[in-house]
Amino acid sequence: MATLAEVGEFALIEEILQIAGRGAPGVRVGIGDDAAVLALGPHVAVSTDTLTEHVHFERQWLRPVALGRRAFRVAVSDLAAMGARPRYALLSLSLPPDMALADARAIVRGFDRDARGESVALVGGNVSRGSEISLTVTVIGVVAERPVLRRGAMPNQPIAVTGTLGGAAAGVDLLAAGRRGGRLAEAYCLPPLRVGVGQELARAGLAAAMIDVSDGLVQDLGHLCRASRVGAEIDLEAVPVAPGLRRVRSGVLRRTPLEYALHGGEDYELLVVLRDEEALAGAIRLCRRHDCKLTRIGKITAREGVAAKGGTLLEGGYDHFGMRA
Amino acid sequence: MATLAEVGEFALIEEILQIAGRGAPGVRVGIGDDAAVLALGPHVAVSTDTLTEHVHFERQWLRPVALGRRAFRVAVSDLAAMGARPRYALLSLSLPPDMALADARAIVRGFDRDARGESVALVGGNVSRGSEISLTVTVIGVVAERPVLRRGAMPNQPIAVTGTLGGAAAGVDLLAAGRRGGRLAEAYCLPPLRVGVGQELARAGLAAAMIDVSDGLVQDLGHLCRASRVGAEIDLEAVPVAPGLRRVRSGVLRRTPLEYALHGGEDYELLVVLRDEEALAGAIRLCRRHDCKLTRIGKITAREGVAAKGGTLLEGGYDHFGMRA
């Protein structure tokens, strides 16, 4: 099987052109020139995210096509959390020279597959050598009306979360211990796509503030609260723990299901603060139309900090340089 | 001195906010939310580029502030080559946990300094752990009128290049041999900023096709020719070799000055195909106003391939997975 070192950089770029080079609406100049030229609305949302081997994943956890899909889903989650409509993506690949060309191609195919599914065109990127696999994805979208920011929350507004939490982090622990497959590993490998839900929540004016849960519910809720200068109270019994999590009988899982759900990270669900109880009811109906569960988990408070109902302060989450904050 | 592992991810993000978080024209939402929200024209140019330790640089070659400046200049060069006006940038940092926070801050300061100099706002990015330093920069700009692409060249049009060539690659060889400083090392560390020149060449309608010289003159001219389905003939005696290069008496440099200028790469000068001889004269005057030399080095031909005047085919350049194509 040909390696990247054998076929060279431009053979891989040629493959990428084959996969992603077809025209797409709004793409005036796509991959293959110095820069892409894109038609965009007057207000643009842009975000970037990186997946690095040994930090965010190990090679044996994810087949290349799944790695590509995950990279897209993780990156686009930030636009979903703003209610933006993603339109274009750039994919920068750092790959070891001994990687098979077929594996590099599969990464791009996986990425492009999920991107197309959301009508997002892969319009550029970069290919470079690296000792570890690293994917940096930039996503660009349009903000239809006012974007939903982190800073709009006010006391007494209800807090809700899409889907379930904790499955991805438990999946990582299972994968790291050499266990394959299963719903928890799947929760990690293929995060949900909340792009449609995020846009509709924004468009309907139901969300006061929103963030995606990437570093753990408590930590991301903390970010939202600090941006809004408020606090939050979580009803621990209401937190929607990933269904597979309560059933795992395994010495491998080192935390309780609730701990995974509160601090695990990697879930890429949306954490939404609704304007009021009526907006919450509307949002639950709206999400149901997307086959997405929306669960009320607490409320915004005037007192700073994220606490459990009753008063205990909650802390912790993922820190990229240390291990846990 | 505090390391990233000691202070954590969010301390570094806080530093980045201090450096780059001030408002800038057009930035509706800057660093600190899920995505940046930007005001942009209807047609947008976007490009991304990566600098990775051991591939594009070694830590001892560049102080952190110079690394940040170089990362900006390298990335923005792609927009310059399209005649676009860069407006926003995203910086994704992969950094080893044992790096000093002060060094990480200096990278961002250097980046932000050169970005501000070109009225480009740093609006987002990502911070992550990695075993090697890696910077992925996405730049976003507006295309004032028609962008200058690679595919516009036609036979008999003159080819010209800004500045001088070969200095950066020779500088790399000197730095790799442990030699410090000097104009050649400087040519590598601090590539020229051709943003203004690129925009004016585009706006004046003088350039038929354009590309920046990142992988070596012959290779990048080859890209341009393939995109335009033409060939090129270079007058080797006219190629503007970096002035310091002819004077180096060093067993360290393994190639002739002309070889460095033809195949070296890392120059980040603009390679421009002018509409005709009159446009060339206008372009030379235009560049002079920017204190930038523009040198005619050959002409476009109908026969494919990049050849020296006289007929010898020229080949070679940098390949990111092997060593030389």
Interface residues (C-beta under 8 A of the other chain):
Chain A: T3 L4 A5 E6 V7 G8 E9 F10 L12 R28 V29 G32 D33 D34 A35 A36 V37 L38 A39 L40 G41 P42 H43 V44 A45 V46 S47 T48 D49 T50 T52 H54 V55 H56 D78 L79 A81 M82 A84 Y88 L90 S92 S94 L95 P97 V123 G124 G125 N126 V127 S128 R129 G130 S131 E132 S134 T136 T138 V139 I140 G141 V143 P147 L149 R150 R151 M210 I211 D212 A227 D319 H320 F321 G322 A325
Chain B: T3 L4 A5 E6 V7 G8 E9 F10 L12 R28 V29 G32 D33 D34 A35 A36 V37 L38 A39 L40 G41 P42 H43 V44 A45 V46 S47 T48 D49 T50 T52 H54 V55 H56 D78 L79 A81 M82 A84 Y88 L90 S92 S94 L95 P97 V123 G124 G125 N126 V127 S128 R129 G130 S131 E132 S134 T136 T138 V139 I140 G141 V143 P147 L149 R150 R151 M210 I211 D212 A227 D319 H320 F321 G322 A325
